[in-house]
Amino acid sequence: MLRKIVLGALLGSMALGLVACCEDPATRAVTGGLMGAGVGAGAAALTGGRPATGALIGGAAGAVGGAVTLP
């Protein structure tokens, strides 16, 4: 179980690092949302959760994170 949590945290931190690559806040929001959805679905699938729910939560968190971060 700990391995799954560490893997999810690692994937999330990698995706967050990639979100701030663009200059435009709208582009960062879209990119963050897409990457967050992918990471959320993958993490939910690995931990036995529902991938659709993980994608929704991850996408929302990624979009907000991408929109509010500075380049």
WODA-V860954 format. One record per backbone hydrogen bond with DSSP energy under -0.5 kcal/mol. NH is the residue of the N-H (numbers start at 1). CO is the residue of the C=O. E is the energy in kcal/mol with one decimal. If there is no record, write none. Layout:
nh=[NH & NH]
co=[CO & CO]
e=[E & E]
//
This chain:
nh=[5 & 6 & 7 & 8 & 9 & 10 & 11 & 12 & 13 & 14 & 15 & 16 & 17 & 18 & 19 & 20 & 21 & 22 & 28 & 29 & 30 & 31 & 32 & 33 & 34 & 35 & 36 & 37 & 38 & 39 & 40 & 41 & 42 & 43 & 44 & 45 & 46 & 47 & 48 & 49 & 51 & 54 & 55 & 56 & 57 & 58 & 59 & 60 & 61 & 62 & 63 & 64 & 65 & 66 & 67 & 68 & 69]
co=[1 & 2 & 3 & 4 & 5 & 6 & 7 & 8 & 9 & 10 & 11 & 12 & 13 & 14 & 15 & 16 & 18 & 19 & 24 & 25 & 26 & 27 & 28 & 29 & 30 & 31 & 32 & 33 & 34 & 35 & 36 & 37 & 38 & 39 & 40 & 41 & 42 & 43 & 45 & 44 & 49 & 50 & 51 & 52 & 53 & 54 & 55 & 56 & 57 & 58 & 59 & 60 & 61 & 62 & 63 & 64 & 65]
e=[-1.9 & -2.6 & -2.3 & -2.3 & -2.4 & -2.4 & -2.5 & -2.3 & -2.3 & -2.0 & -2.2 & -2.2 & -1.7 & -1.3 & -1.1 & -0.8 & -1.3 & -0.7 & -2.3 & -2.2 & -2.2 & -2.8 & -2.8 & -2.3 & -2.4 & -2.6 & -2.7 & -2.1 & -1.9 & -2.7 & -2.9 & -2.4 & -2.3 & -2.8 & -2.3 & -2.2 & -2.2 & -1.9 & -0.6 & -2.9 & -0.6 & -2.2 & -2.4 & -2.1 & -2.4 & -2.8 & -2.5 & -2.1 & -2.5 & -2.5 & -2.3 & -2.2 & -2.5 & -2.4 & -1.9 & -2.0 & -1.1]
//
